[in-house]
């Protein structure tokens, strides 16, 4: 009987040791998996969710994630769509902890310039917020041309439906764009 108790105790110790090793391995694999999660994946997983983005100029953009692309997300806030450039966002609230796999459709891989070309094609009046020192400045206009790394805007003043063809054309490097707002289509 003493031998039975000894063997049961040894078996119990061995089982506990195996359980701890298995838990340690699971925890390590979880840490490795979490290390591969990207912000882009979390944004994709949060499509349809209401979030808040804090941008580098101190402004926040609240809305539902409607679309994501390569380095940008479109937040829908009522009748307004705001494209936020992810690299200018300093914090996000409301993102799911889950992640979505790498994009498989062309739409998910669209660059910011592709989204801007769509707004240009639609002749949408947009407000482009540009990084300006510690703050930002807003330029309202219609997108005339989108290059590889810039966008040309013809100024549209409040109350104007169409820009004055002799109006000011402002060229903005896309790298300076914090966010682009337009009426939802």
C-alpha positions as CSV (number, residue, x, y, z in Angstrom):
1,X,0.0,0.0,0.0
2,X,2.9,2.4,0.8
3,X,4.2,1.7,-2.7
4,X,0.9,2.5,-4.3
5,X,0.8,5.9,-2.4
6,X,4.4,6.6,-3.5
7,X,3.7,5.8,-7.2
8,X,0.5,7.9,-7.1
9,X,2.4,10.8,-5.6
10,X,5.1,10.5,-8.3
11,X,2.5,10.3,-11.0
12,X,0.7,13.3,-9.6
13,X,3.9,15.3,-9.6
14,X,4.8,14.2,-13.1
15,X,1.3,15.2,-14.4
16,X,1.5,18.6,-12.7
17,X,5.0,19.2,-14.2
18,X,3.6,18.3,-17.7
19,X,0.6,20.7,-17.2
20,X,2.9,23.6,-16.2
21,X,5.2,22.9,-19.2
22,X,2.2,22.8,-21.5
23,X,0.8,26.1,-20.0
24,X,4.2,27.7,-20.4
25,X,4.4,26.6,-24.1
26,X,0.8,27.9,-24.8
27,X,1.7,31.3,-23.1
28,X,4.9,31.6,-25.2
29,X,3.0,30.7,-28.4
30,X,0.3,33.3,-27.6
31,X,3.0,36.0,-27.0
32,X,4.6,35.1,-30.4
33,X,1.2,35.2,-32.1
34,X,0.4,38.6,-30.6
35,X,3.7,39.9,-31.8
36,X,2.7,39.3,-35.4
37,X,-0.6,41.2,-35.1
38,X,-0.6,44.5,-37.0
39,X,-2.6,47.6,-36.6
40,X,-3.8,47.2,-40.2
41,X,-5.2,43.8,-39.3
42,X,-7.0,45.2,-36.3
43,X,-8.5,48.0,-38.4
44,X,-9.7,45.4,-41.0
45,X,-11.2,43.3,-38.2
46,X,-13.0,46.4,-36.8
47,X,-14.7,47.3,-40.1
48,X,-18.3,48.2,-39.2
49,X,-17.4,49.2,-35.7
50,X,-17.5,52.7,-34.2
51,X,-14.0,53.9,-33.3
52,X,-12.2,57.1,-32.4
53,X,-8.8,58.1,-33.9
54,X,-6.6,60.7,-32.1
55,X,-4.5,62.4,-34.7
56,X,-1.1,64.1,-34.3
57,X,-2.6,67.6,-34.5
58,X,-4.7,66.7,-31.3
59,X,-8.0,66.4,-33.2
60,X,-10.1,63.3,-32.9
61,X,-12.1,61.7,-35.6
62,X,-15.1,59.6,-34.5
63,X,-16.9,57.3,-36.8
64,X,-17.7,53.8,-38.1
65,X,-14.9,52.1,-40.1
66,X,-16.4,51.8,-43.6
67,X,-13.3,50.9,-45.6
68,X,-9.6,50.3,-45.0
69,X,-6.7,50.5,-47.4
70,X,-3.0,50.5,-47.4
71,X,-2.2,53.0,-44.7
72,X,-5.6,54.6,-44.4
73,X,-9.1,54.0,-43.0
74,X,-12.4,55.7,-44.0
75,X,-14.5,56.6,-41.0
76,X,-18.1,57.3,-41.6
77,X,-19.7,59.9,-39.3
78,X,-23.3,60.5,-40.4
79,X,-23.2,62.2,-43.8
80,X,-19.5,62.7,-43.7
81,X,-16.7,60.3,-44.7
82,X,-13.3,61.1,-43.3
83,X,-10.2,59.3,-44.6
84,X,-7.6,59.2,-41.9
85,X,-4.0,58.5,-42.7
86,X,-2.9,55.8,-40.2
87,X,0.6,57.1,-39.9
88,X,-0.7,60.4,-38.5
89,X,-2.9,58.7,-35.9
90,X,-1.4,58.6,-32.4
91,X,-4.1,56.4,-30.7
92,X,-7.2,54.4,-31.5
93,X,-10.2,53.7,-29.2
94,X,-12.7,51.0,-29.9
95,X,-10.7,48.6,-32.0
96,X,-11.4,44.9,-31.7
97,X,-8.7,42.8,-30.1
98,X,-9.1,40.4,-33.0
99,X,-7.2,40.7,-36.2
100,X,-8.2,40.1,-39.8
101,X,-5.9,38.3,-42.3
102,X,-3.9,40.1,-44.9
103,X,-6.1,41.7,-47.6
104,X,-7.0,39.4,-50.4
105,X,-9.2,41.8,-52.5
106,X,-7.9,44.7,-54.5
107,X,-10.0,47.1,-52.5
108,X,-8.1,46.4,-49.3
109,X,-4.7,47.1,-50.9
110,X,-5.7,50.4,-52.4
111,X,-3.3,53.2,-51.6
112,X,-4.3,56.7,-50.4
113,X,-3.7,58.1,-53.9
114,X,-6.2,55.5,-55.3
115,X,-8.8,56.7,-52.8
116,X,-8.1,60.3,-53.8
117,X,-8.4,59.5,-57.5
118,X,-11.9,58.1,-56.7
119,X,-12.8,61.4,-55.0
120,X,-11.3,63.3,-58.0
121,X,-13.3,61.3,-60.5
122,X,-16.5,62.0,-58.5
123,X,-15.6,65.8,-58.5
124,X,-16.3,65.7,-54.7
125,X,-15.6,68.8,-52.7
126,X,-13.2,67.8,-49.9
127,X,-11.5,69.3,-46.9
128,X,-7.9,68.2,-46.7
129,X,-6.3,68.7,-43.3
130,X,-2.5,69.2,-43.7
131,X,0.2,68.9,-41.0
132,X,1.5,72.4,-40.3
133,X,4.2,72.5,-37.6
134,X,2.7,71.5,-34.3
135,X,-0.9,71.9,-35.6
136,X,-2.7,71.6,-38.9
137,X,-4.4,73.7,-41.5
138,X,-7.5,72.8,-43.6
139,X,-7.8,73.4,-47.4
140,X,-11.3,73.1,-48.9
141,X,-11.5,72.4,-52.6
142,X,-12.1,70.0,-55.5
143,X,-9.4,67.5,-56.4
144,X,-8.1,68.4,-59.9
145,X,-5.2,66.0,-60.1
146,X,-3.6,63.2,-58.1
147,X,0.0,62.4,-58.8
148,X,2.1,59.6,-57.3
149,X,2.9,61.6,-54.2
150,X,0.8,64.8,-54.4
151,X,-2.8,66.1,-54.9
152,X,-3.8,69.4,-56.6
153,X,-6.8,71.1,-55.1
154,X,-8.7,74.0,-56.6
155,X,-10.1,76.2,-53.8
156,X,-13.8,76.1,-53.2
157,X,-15.1,78.8,-50.9
158,X,-18.0,78.1,-48.5
159,X,-21.3,78.6,-50.4
160,X,-19.7,77.9,-53.8
161,X,-20.9,74.8,-55.7
162,X,-18.2,75.0,-58.3
163,X,-14.7,76.2,-58.0
164,X,-13.7,79.3,-59.8
165,X,-11.6,78.1,-62.7
166,X,-9.2,81.0,-62.0
167,X,-9.1,80.0,-58.3
168,X,-6.1,79.1,-56.4
169,X,-4.6,75.7,-57.0
170,X,-2.8,74.2,-54.0
171,X,-0.5,71.3,-54.4
172,X,-0.3,69.1,-51.3
173,X,2.2,66.3,-50.8
174,X,0.1,63.2,-49.8
175,X,2.7,62.6,-47.0
176,X,1.4,65.8,-45.3
177,X,-2.3,64.8,-45.4
178,X,-3.7,64.0,-42.0
179,X,-7.2,63.5,-43.1
180,X,-9.6,64.1,-46.0
181,X,-13.2,64.8,-45.4
182,X,-16.0,64.6,-47.9
183,X,-19.8,64.1,-48.0
184,X,-20.6,60.4,-48.0
185,X,-21.5,59.0,-51.4
